[in-house]
Amino acid sequence: MKKSIATAVIGLAVVLGLVGTSRAEERSWAWSPLGIGLAAPIQLPFIESDVYGIRLGGFLGYNNDVYGLDWGVANLSAGNFAGIQVSALSWTEGDVYGLQVSAIANVVAGRLIGLQAAPVNVGWGPAWGLQLGVVNYDADFAGIQAGGIINWNNALSYGLQVSPVNANQDEFFGASLGGIVNYAEKFRGFSCGIVNVAYEVTGFQLGVVNACDTMHGVQIGLLNLIDESKLPIMVIANAAF
């Protein structure tokens, strides 16, 4: 008898989830203060609806906007998220404002303002705040990045980077503190690591090997290379202004 009831409940939830998906598409304003489920589409409110309050998504929670406390194994949002999110994996197609803590990864397609903590943090859009992870990747970043292996920014970035490898594919303003390699297309600030490499530097490089094409500042290290300089190779120290 208990098995029959459980089967009926699960079957009803599946039907409601499938029906609710089409209804939510027709009524994009549909929302609930509580989201609960086993795995989408076995959930309430239905897929594409909003949750303003608490979402307990089970194995897979999938909604549009989620504002509040979000707890589950895999938390997916087709819209924006604001609040506190705790999961194994979080994926947000819109913007994120708040705190994300995941056991595997945080992925944000839109804007990030807040704190991310996970082995892997990925931001396809601009990010402002704090990232703590093994691997941190962003389009452009402003704030503090602490990576166990690498911090990688693909556009203009500002702040403090601490990682064995800091890689900036565009211009970086601030301090890069890397155990092994610091790299930037254009570097403005202080770079400290075993190897510091940039095409254009304004500031200070401190390491075993420092290398750049153009320099407006000082290098201190065992080997210092400034390609466009009257003294392109120097030991201990080099400078150009």
C-alpha positions as CSV (number, residue, x, y, z in Angstrom):
1,M,0.0,0.0,0.0
2,K,2.8,2.4,1.0
3,K,4.6,1.7,-2.3
4,S,1.5,2.3,-4.3
5,I,1.0,5.7,-2.6
6,A,4.6,6.7,-3.1
7,T,4.4,5.7,-6.8
8,A,1.2,7.7,-7.2
9,V,2.8,10.8,-5.6
10,I,5.9,10.6,-7.8
11,G,3.8,10.1,-10.9
12,L,1.6,13.1,-10.0
13,A,4.7,15.2,-9.4
14,V,6.1,14.3,-12.8
15,V,2.8,15.2,-14.5
16,L,2.5,18.5,-12.6
17,G,6.1,19.3,-13.5
18,L,5.6,18.7,-17.2
19,V,2.3,20.7,-17.2
20,G,3.8,23.4,-15.0
21,T,6.6,23.9,-17.4
22,S,4.2,25.0,-20.2
23,R,2.2,27.1,-17.7
24,A,5.3,28.9,-16.4
25,E,6.2,29.8,-20.0
26,E,2.8,31.4,-20.4
27,R,3.0,33.1,-17.0
28,S,6.6,34.1,-16.5
29,W,5.6,36.0,-13.4
30,A,4.7,32.8,-11.5
31,W,6.6,32.5,-8.2
32,S,6.7,30.8,-4.8
33,P,8.2,31.6,-1.4
34,L,9.3,27.9,-1.1
35,G,10.9,25.7,-3.7
36,I,11.1,22.0,-3.0
37,G,11.7,18.9,-5.0
38,L,13.6,15.7,-5.7
39,A,15.0,16.4,-9.2
40,A,13.5,18.7,-11.9
41,P,10.8,18.4,-13.2
42,I,9.7,16.6,-10.0
43,Q,9.6,19.9,-8.0
44,L,7.4,22.7,-6.9
45,P,7.1,25.4,-8.1
46,F,7.5,24.3,-11.7
47,I,10.4,24.7,-14.0
48,E,10.9,28.4,-15.2
49,S,9.0,29.7,-12.1
50,D,10.7,32.0,-9.6
51,V,11.5,31.3,-6.0
52,Y,11.7,34.2,-3.5
53,G,12.5,32.7,-0.2
54,I,14.0,29.2,0.2
55,R,14.7,26.6,-2.4
56,L,15.5,23.0,-1.3
57,G,16.2,21.5,-4.7
58,G,17.2,18.0,-3.8
59,F,19.4,16.4,-6.5
60,L,18.5,19.0,-9.2
61,G,16.7,22.2,-8.7
62,Y,15.8,24.2,-11.8
63,N,14.0,27.5,-11.7
64,N,14.2,31.0,-13.3
65,D,15.0,33.7,-10.7
66,V,16.0,32.5,-7.2
67,Y,16.3,35.0,-4.3
68,G,17.1,33.9,-0.8
69,L,18.6,30.6,0.5
70,D,19.3,27.9,-2.1
71,W,20.3,24.5,-0.9
72,G,20.7,21.3,-3.0
73,V,23.1,19.1,-4.9
74,A,22.9,20.8,-8.3
75,N,21.3,24.3,-8.3
76,L,20.4,25.7,-11.7
77,S,18.9,29.1,-12.4
78,A,17.8,30.2,-15.9
79,G,17.6,33.8,-14.6
80,N,19.3,35.6,-11.8
81,F,20.3,34.5,-8.3
82,A,20.6,36.7,-5.1
83,G,21.3,35.4,-1.6
84,I,23.2,32.4,-0.2
85,Q,23.7,29.3,-2.3
86,V,25.1,26.0,-1.0
87,S,25.5,23.0,-3.3
88,A,27.8,20.6,-5.0
89,L,27.3,22.4,-8.4
90,S,25.7,25.8,-9.1
91,W,25.0,27.1,-12.6
92,T,23.4,30.5,-13.2
93,E,22.5,31.8,-16.6
94,G,21.9,35.3,-15.4
95,D,23.6,37.5,-12.7
96,V,24.6,36.5,-9.2
97,Y,24.6,38.7,-6.2
98,G,25.7,37.2,-2.9
99,L,27.5,34.1,-1.6
100,Q,28.1,30.8,-3.5
101,V,29.7,27.8,-1.8
102,S,30.0,24.6,-3.9
103,A,31.8,21.3,-3.5
104,I,32.6,21.1,-7.2
105,A,32.0,24.3,-9.2
106,N,30.2,27.7,-9.4
107,V,29.4,28.8,-13.0
108,V,27.9,32.2,-13.7
109,A,27.1,33.3,-17.3
110,G,26.2,36.9,-16.3
111,R,27.5,39.4,-13.8
112,L,28.9,38.3,-10.4
113,I,28.9,40.6,-7.4
114,G,29.8,38.8,-4.2
115,L,31.9,35.8,-3.0
116,Q,32.5,32.4,-4.6
117,A,34.1,29.5,-2.9
118,A,34.6,26.2,-4.8
119,P,37.3,24.1,-6.4
120,V,36.4,25.7,-9.7
121,N,34.8,29.2,-10.1
122,V,33.9,30.3,-13.6
123,G,32.5,33.7,-14.6
124,W,31.7,34.4,-18.2
125,G,30.8,38.0,-17.5
126,P,32.3,40.7,-15.3
127,A,32.9,39.9,-11.6
128,W,33.4,42.0,-8.5
129,G,34.3,40.6,-5.1
130,L,36.2,37.6,-3.8
131,Q,37.0,34.2,-5.4
132,L,38.4,31.3,-3.4
133,G,39.2,28.2,-5.4
134,V,41.7,25.9,-7.0
135,V,40.9,27.4,-10.4
136,N,39.3,30.8,-10.9
137,Y,38.3,32.1,-14.3
138,D,36.6,35.3,-15.3
139,A,36.1,37.5,-18.3
140,D,37.1,40.6,-16.3
141,F,37.5,40.8,-12.5
142,A,37.8,43.4,-9.8
143,G,38.6,42.3,-6.2
144,I,40.6,39.4,-4.7
145,Q,41.3,36.1,-6.3
146,A,43.0,33.3,-4.3
147,G,43.7,30.2,-6.4
148,G,45.2,26.8,-5.5
149,I,46.5,26.4,-9.1
150,I,45.5,29.3,-11.3
151,N,43.7,32.6,-11.6
152,W,42.8,33.4,-15.2
153,N,41.2,36.6,-16.4
154,N,40.4,37.2,-20.0
155,A,39.8,40.9,-20.0
156,L,40.7,44.1,-18.1
157,S,41.1,43.3,-14.4
158,Y,41.9,45.0,-11.1
159,G,42.8,43.9,-7.6
160,L,44.9,41.3,-5.8
161,Q,45.8,37.8,-7.2
162,V,47.4,35.1,-5.1
163,S,48.1,31.8,-6.8
164,P,50.9,29.6,-8.2
165,V,49.9,30.9,-11.6
166,N,48.2,34.2,-12.4
167,A,47.3,34.7,-16.1
168,N,45.8,37.9,-17.4
169,Q,45.0,38.0,-21.1
170,D,44.5,41.7,-21.1
171,E,45.5,44.6,-18.9
172,F,45.8,44.1,-15.1
173,F,46.0,46.7,-12.4
174,G,47.1,45.7,-8.9
175,A,49.3,43.0,-7.3
176,S,50.0,39.5,-8.6
177,L,51.6,37.2,-6.0
178,G,52.4,33.9,-7.6
179,G,54.7,31.1,-6.5
180,I,55.6,30.2,-10.1
181,V,54.4,32.4,-12.9
182,N,52.7,35.8,-13.2
183,Y,51.6,36.8,-16.7
184,A,49.8,39.8,-18.2
185,E,49.6,41.4,-21.6
186,K,49.8,44.8,-19.8
187,F,50.7,45.0,-16.2
188,R,50.2,48.0,-13.9
189,G,51.4,47.5,-10.3
190,F,53.5,44.9,-8.4
191,S,54.3,41.4,-9.6
192,C,56.1,38.9,-7.4
193,G,56.9,35.3,-8.4
194,I,59.6,33.0,-9.7
195,V,58.8,34.1,-13.2
196,N,57.2,37.4,-14.1
197,V,56.3,38.0,-17.8
198,A,54.4,40.8,-19.5
199,Y,54.5,42.6,-22.8
200,E,54.2,46.0,-21.2
201,V,54.9,46.8,-17.5
202,T,54.4,50.0,-15.4
203,G,55.5,49.3,-11.9
204,F,57.7,46.7,-10.2
205,Q,58.7,43.1,-10.9
206,L,60.3,41.0,-8.2
207,G,61.3,37.4,-9.1
208,V,64.0,35.0,-10.2
209,V,63.3,35.9,-13.9
210,N,61.6,39.1,-14.9
211,A,60.8,39.7,-18.6
212,C,58.9,42.3,-20.6
213,D,59.0,44.1,-23.9
214,T,58.6,47.6,-22.5
215,M,59.2,48.8,-19.0
216,H,58.3,51.9,-17.0
217,G,59.7,50.9,-13.6
218,V,62.1,48.5,-11.9
219,Q,62.9,44.9,-12.0
220,I,64.8,43.0,-9.3
221,G,65.8,39.4,-9.8
222,L,68.5,37.0,-10.8
223,L,67.8,37.7,-14.5
224,N,66.0,40.8,-15.8
225,L,65.0,41.2,-19.4
226,I,63.6,44.4,-21.0
227,D,63.5,43.9,-24.8
228,E,63.1,47.5,-25.8
229,S,65.9,49.0,-23.6
230,K,69.5,50.1,-23.9
231,L,70.3,47.4,-21.4
232,P,68.0,44.5,-22.4
233,I,69.7,42.0,-20.1
234,M,70.8,42.6,-16.5
235,V,71.4,40.6,-13.4
236,I,70.2,41.7,-9.9
237,A,68.3,44.7,-11.2
238,N,67.2,46.6,-14.3
239,A,65.0,49.6,-14.9
240,A,63.6,51.7,-17.7
241,F,61.5,54.9,-17.7
